[in-house]
Amino acid sequence: MKKIRFAIIGYGNIGKRHAQHIIANDEAVLVAICELPSYAKPDDLSTTIAWYTDIEMMLKQEEIDVVNVCTPNYLHHAHCIQALQHKTHVVCEKPMAVSTIECDAMITSAKANERTIFVVKQNRYNEPVQQVKKLLERNALGSIFMVNVNCFWNRNAFYYNESEWRGKRKQDGGCLFTQFSHFVDILYYLFGDIKDCHGVIKNFNHPDIEIEDTGSFFMQTLSGAIVNFNFSTCSFEKNMEGAFTILGEKGTIKIGGQYLNTIEYQHIENEVLPDIKMSGKPNEYGKYQGSMSNHDKMIDNVIQTLHGKAQVMTNAFEGRTVVSMIERMYAGVR
């Protein structure tokens, strides 16, 4: 079977993660990378991987099936459309864009060029999340009364100083776009869309950035469950917790750990979930950590979908809905 030919735009922390998993997949080949002119091709990359500093030149000169867009948030929209117009499929890192207007333009371009946008939401692959998803699909928890989301991470001055776009309102968008869109996505993946969003955001400990570092929101799912969504990048020195606590008619369950990687509590009518304690590592970035590193599963989903053996794990409509939810949360700030 023909290998899927990938290219990457943006070779920063997450771009390197994409490259690692593309190279490791026997059904894929990484043909090219595009990065800023000031970056030289790293010595550890194969000489068969072409290195470009001009996106348009890469798209014109290389035979590419899929372009992975791993650039800063505010560039996702333009880079995805540029790739789609060259008739390549697109893998777009989170968030899909920093506005629903941009998402709509991306979706329009994908339809016009008959190509697919795959949005990166790798926490959907976490085994505890998958187990709870199956419970909900079987209505094993009955009516859902309340969902409490806690995401308490650390992002220090080094993180914001490492890249000039981070912490800038227009380029970054805010914590709900950059750090915690994963948790907004899992809320949507498990319980659907939201309504009646009200919240408070503050910057307590990061005086040099334009965005918040802490927030708390109160909202409802469309089915009426109460949702409390709490986040912060002020956890002292290191990431503390990423957790969903679910109170239902027939059970209570908590997905916890630092990265939604364990079942911390369960008491369910006539059900017992496996004792899940995922040992997978988070994305390591030196002086801080990101989410669970499930990008290998994401790359495989792209390949299997293009071979007709799977469906897109997170499609463009879902990516847009998550951006819409974030917009509505920020719009509800008092």
C-alpha positions as CSV (number, residue, x, y, z in Angstrom):
1,M,0.0,0.0,0.0
2,K,1.3,3.5,-0.9
3,K,2.8,5.4,2.0
4,I,1.2,8.6,2.9
5,R,3.6,11.5,2.2
6,F,3.6,14.2,5.0
7,A,5.1,17.6,5.2
8,I,5.3,19.9,8.3
9,I,5.0,23.7,8.5
10,G,6.5,24.8,11.8
11,Y,9.3,22.9,13.4
12,G,9.1,24.1,17.0
13,N,8.3,21.9,20.0
14,I,5.1,20.4,18.7
15,G,6.4,20.2,15.1
16,K,9.3,18.0,16.3
17,R,6.7,15.8,18.0
18,H,4.8,15.3,14.7
19,A,8.0,14.6,12.8
20,Q,9.0,11.9,15.4
21,H,5.8,10.0,15.0
22,I,5.6,10.4,11.2
23,I,9.1,9.0,10.8
24,A,8.3,6.1,13.2
25,N,5.2,5.0,11.3
26,D,5.8,2.4,8.6
27,E,2.9,3.6,6.5
28,A,4.1,7.2,6.4
29,V,7.1,9.2,5.0
30,L,8.1,12.7,6.0
31,V,9.2,14.4,2.8
32,A,9.6,18.0,3.8
33,I,9.7,20.6,6.6
34,C,9.2,24.3,6.3
35,E,10.6,26.6,9.0
36,L,11.8,30.2,9.3
37,P,14.9,31.2,7.4
38,S,16.8,31.7,10.6
39,Y,16.6,28.0,11.5
40,A,19.1,25.7,10.0
41,K,18.1,22.1,9.2
42,P,18.9,20.0,12.4
43,D,21.7,17.5,12.1
44,D,19.5,14.6,13.4
45,L,17.0,14.9,10.4
46,S,17.5,12.5,7.5
47,T,19.0,14.0,4.4
48,T,16.0,12.6,2.5
49,I,13.8,15.1,4.3
50,A,13.8,18.4,2.3
51,W,14.2,21.6,4.3
52,Y,12.4,24.8,3.1
53,T,12.1,28.3,4.4
54,D,9.3,29.2,1.9
55,I,5.9,27.5,2.3
56,E,4.8,28.1,-1.3
57,M,8.0,26.7,-2.7
58,M,7.6,23.6,-0.6
59,L,4.0,23.1,-1.7
60,K,4.9,23.6,-5.4
61,Q,8.0,21.4,-5.5
62,E,7.1,18.4,-3.3
63,E,4.6,15.6,-3.8
64,I,2.6,15.9,-0.6
65,D,-0.5,14.1,0.6
66,V,-0.8,15.7,4.1
67,V,0.5,19.0,5.5
68,N,0.8,19.2,9.3
69,V,0.4,22.8,10.4
70,C,2.3,23.2,13.7
71,T,2.7,27.0,13.7
72,P,1.5,29.5,16.3
73,N,-2.2,29.7,16.9
74,Y,-2.8,32.9,14.9
75,L,-1.2,31.4,11.8
76,H,-3.2,28.2,11.6
77,H,-5.9,29.7,9.5
78,A,-3.6,31.1,6.8
79,H,-1.3,28.1,6.6
80,C,-4.1,25.5,6.5
81,I,-5.8,27.4,3.6
82,Q,-2.5,27.7,1.8
83,A,-2.0,24.0,2.0
84,L,-5.6,23.1,1.1
85,Q,-5.4,25.3,-2.0
86,H,-2.5,23.0,-3.1
87,K,-4.8,20.0,-2.8
88,T,-3.3,18.5,0.3
89,H,-5.1,17.2,3.3
90,V,-4.3,19.2,6.5
91,V,-3.5,18.2,10.1
92,C,-4.1,21.3,12.2
93,E,-2.7,21.5,15.7
94,K,-4.9,22.8,18.4
95,P,-6.6,25.2,18.5
96,M,-8.1,24.9,15.0
97,A,-8.0,28.7,14.8
98,V,-8.5,31.7,17.1
99,S,-12.0,32.5,15.8
100,T,-15.0,30.7,14.3
101,I,-14.8,33.1,11.3
102,E,-11.3,31.7,10.6
103,C,-12.6,28.2,11.1
104,D,-15.4,28.8,8.6
105,A,-13.0,30.0,6.0
106,M,-10.8,26.9,6.5
107,I,-13.9,24.6,6.2
108,T,-15.0,26.4,3.0
109,S,-11.5,25.9,1.5
110,A,-11.5,22.2,2.4
111,K,-14.8,21.7,0.7
112,A,-13.8,23.6,-2.4
113,N,-10.6,21.6,-2.7
114,E,-12.2,18.3,-1.7
115,R,-9.7,17.7,1.1
116,T,-10.0,16.9,4.8
117,I,-9.0,18.8,7.9
118,F,-7.8,16.7,10.8
119,V,-7.8,18.7,14.1
120,V,-5.3,17.5,16.7
121,K,-7.1,16.6,20.0
122,Q,-4.9,13.8,21.2
123,N,-6.4,13.5,24.7
124,R,-9.4,11.8,23.1
125,Y,-7.2,8.7,22.8
126,N,-6.5,8.5,26.5
127,E,-7.9,5.2,27.8
128,P,-9.8,6.6,30.7
129,V,-11.5,9.1,28.4
130,Q,-12.4,6.2,26.0
131,Q,-13.8,4.1,28.8
132,V,-16.0,6.9,30.1
133,K,-17.1,7.7,26.5
134,K,-18.3,4.1,26.2
135,L,-20.2,4.4,29.5
136,L,-22.0,7.5,28.3
137,E,-22.8,6.0,24.9
138,R,-24.5,3.1,26.7
139,N,-26.3,5.6,29.1
140,A,-24.7,3.6,31.9
141,L,-24.5,6.7,34.1
142,G,-28.1,7.7,33.5
143,S,-28.9,11.4,33.5
144,I,-25.8,13.5,34.1
145,F,-26.3,16.0,36.9
146,M,-22.9,17.8,37.2
147,V,-19.5,17.9,35.6
148,N,-16.5,19.5,37.4
149,V,-13.4,20.2,35.3
150,N,-10.1,21.1,37.0
151,C,-7.0,21.9,35.0
152,F,-4.2,23.2,37.1
153,W,-0.9,23.5,35.3
154,N,2.3,25.5,35.5
155,R,3.5,27.9,32.8
156,N,6.5,29.9,34.0
157,A,8.3,33.0,32.6
158,F,10.6,30.8,30.5
159,Y,7.6,29.4,28.7
160,Y,6.3,32.8,27.7
161,N,9.8,34.2,26.9
162,E,10.6,31.2,24.7
163,S,8.3,32.4,21.9
164,E,7.3,36.0,21.2
165,W,3.6,35.1,20.3
166,R,2.8,33.4,23.6
167,G,0.8,35.5,26.0
168,K,-0.2,38.0,23.3
169,R,-3.9,38.5,23.0
170,K,-4.2,38.4,19.2
171,Q,-1.6,35.8,18.5
172,D,-2.2,33.4,21.5
173,G,-5.9,34.0,22.2
174,G,-5.8,33.1,25.8
175,C,-5.3,30.0,28.1
176,L,-8.5,28.4,26.8
177,F,-7.1,28.4,23.3
178,T,-3.5,27.4,24.1
179,Q,-3.4,25.3,27.2
180,F,-6.9,24.2,28.0
181,S,-8.6,23.8,24.6
182,H,-7.9,20.1,25.2
183,F,-10.2,20.2,28.2
184,V,-12.9,22.1,26.4
185,D,-12.7,19.5,23.7
186,I,-13.1,16.6,26.1
187,L,-16.1,18.4,27.6
188,Y,-17.6,18.6,24.1
189,Y,-16.5,15.0,23.2
190,L,-18.2,13.5,26.3
191,F,-21.2,15.8,26.9
192,G,-21.8,17.9,23.8
193,D,-22.2,21.6,23.4
194,I,-22.7,24.2,26.2
195,K,-25.0,27.1,27.0
196,D,-25.4,29.9,29.5
197,C,-21.6,30.6,30.1
198,H,-20.6,32.9,32.9
199,G,-17.1,33.3,34.3
200,V,-14.3,35.2,35.8
201,I,-10.7,35.4,34.6
202,K,-7.7,37.0,36.3
203,N,-3.9,37.4,35.8
204,F,-2.4,36.7,39.2
205,N,1.2,35.7,38.6
206,H,2.2,36.6,35.0
207,P,2.6,40.4,34.8
208,D,4.4,40.4,31.5
209,I,1.6,38.8,29.4
210,E,-1.6,40.2,27.9
211,I,-3.9,37.3,28.8
212,E,-5.3,35.6,31.9
213,D,-3.5,32.9,33.9
214,T,-6.6,31.7,35.9
215,G,-10.3,31.4,35.4
216,S,-13.5,29.8,36.6
217,F,-16.6,29.2,34.5
218,F,-20.2,28.2,35.3
219,M,-22.3,26.8,32.4
220,Q,-24.6,24.0,31.4
221,T,-24.6,21.3,28.8
222,L,-27.5,21.4,26.3
223,S,-29.1,18.5,28.3
224,G,-29.1,20.6,31.4
225,A,-26.1,19.3,33.4
226,I,-24.3,21.9,35.5
227,V,-20.6,22.4,34.5
228,N,-17.9,24.0,36.6
229,F,-14.7,24.6,34.6
230,N,-11.7,25.8,36.5
231,F,-8.2,26.4,35.1
232,S,-4.9,28.0,36.0
233,T,-1.3,28.1,34.8
234,C,-0.3,29.1,38.4
235,S,0.2,25.7,39.9
236,F,3.4,26.0,41.9
237,E,6.5,24.9,40.0
238,K,4.8,22.0,38.1
239,N,1.6,20.7,36.6
240,M,-0.8,19.4,39.3
241,E,-4.0,18.1,37.8
242,G,-6.2,17.5,34.8
243,A,-9.5,16.1,35.9
244,F,-13.2,15.5,35.1
245,T,-15.5,14.5,37.9
246,I,-18.9,13.3,36.7
247,L,-22.0,13.0,38.9
248,G,-24.7,10.9,37.2
249,E,-28.0,9.3,38.1
250,K,-26.4,5.8,38.2
251,G,-22.8,6.6,39.1
252,T,-20.0,8.9,40.0
253,I,-16.6,8.8,38.3
254,K,-13.4,10.9,38.2
255,I,-10.9,10.9,35.4
256,G,-7.8,12.4,37.0
257,G,-4.0,12.4,37.2
258,Q,-2.1,15.3,35.7
259,Y,-3.2,14.6,32.1
260,L,-6.6,12.7,32.3
261,N,-4.5,9.5,32.5
262,T,-6.2,7.6,35.5
263,I,-9.5,6.6,36.8
264,E,-9.2,8.1,40.3
265,Y,-12.7,7.3,41.6
266,Q,-15.6,5.2,40.4
267,H,-18.8,4.0,41.9
268,I,-21.2,2.9,39.2
269,E,-24.4,0.9,39.3
270,N,-23.6,-2.7,38.1
271,E,-20.4,-1.5,36.5
272,V,-16.7,-1.6,37.3
273,L,-14.2,0.0,34.9
274,P,-10.7,-1.4,34.6
275,D,-8.0,0.0,37.0
276,I,-6.5,2.4,34.5
277,K,-3.2,4.1,35.3
278,M,-1.7,5.2,32.0
279,S,2.1,5.2,32.1
280,G,2.5,7.2,28.9
281,K,4.6,10.3,29.2
282,P,3.4,13.9,28.6
283,N,4.9,16.0,26.0
284,E,8.2,17.1,27.5
285,Y,9.5,20.6,26.6
286,G,12.4,21.0,29.0
287,K,11.2,23.4,31.6
288,Y,7.5,22.6,31.3
289,Q,5.2,19.7,30.2
290,G,2.3,19.6,27.9
291,S,-0.6,17.0,27.5
292,M,-0.3,13.3,27.0
293,S,1.8,12.4,24.0
294,N,-0.8,10.5,21.8
295,H,0.4,12.0,18.6
296,D,1.4,8.6,17.3
297,K,-2.3,7.6,17.5
298,M,-3.3,10.8,15.8
299,I,-0.9,10.2,12.9
300,D,-2.1,6.7,12.6
301,N,-5.8,7.9,12.5
302,V,-4.9,10.2,9.6
303,I,-3.2,7.4,7.7
304,Q,-6.0,4.8,8.3
305,T,-8.7,7.4,7.4
306,L,-7.0,8.2,4.1
307,H,-6.7,4.5,3.4
308,G,-10.5,4.1,4.0
309,K,-10.0,2.0,7.2
310,A,-11.1,4.6,9.8
311,Q,-13.0,7.8,10.4
312,V,-11.5,11.2,11.4
313,M,-11.2,11.3,15.2
314,T,-11.7,15.1,15.3
315,N,-13.1,16.7,12.2
316,A,-13.2,20.3,11.2
317,F,-16.8,20.8,12.4
318,E,-15.8,19.5,15.9
319,G,-12.7,21.7,15.9
320,R,-14.9,24.7,15.0
321,T,-17.4,23.8,17.8
322,V,-14.6,23.8,20.4
323,V,-13.4,27.3,19.2
324,S,-17.1,28.5,19.4
325,M,-17.3,27.2,22.9
326,I,-14.2,29.0,23.9
327,E,-15.5,32.2,22.3
328,R,-18.7,31.9,24.2
329,M,-16.9,31.3,27.5
330,Y,-14.8,34.4,27.1
331,A,-17.9,36.4,26.0
332,G,-19.5,35.4,29.3
333,V,-16.7,36.9,31.5
334,R,-18.0,39.4,34.0
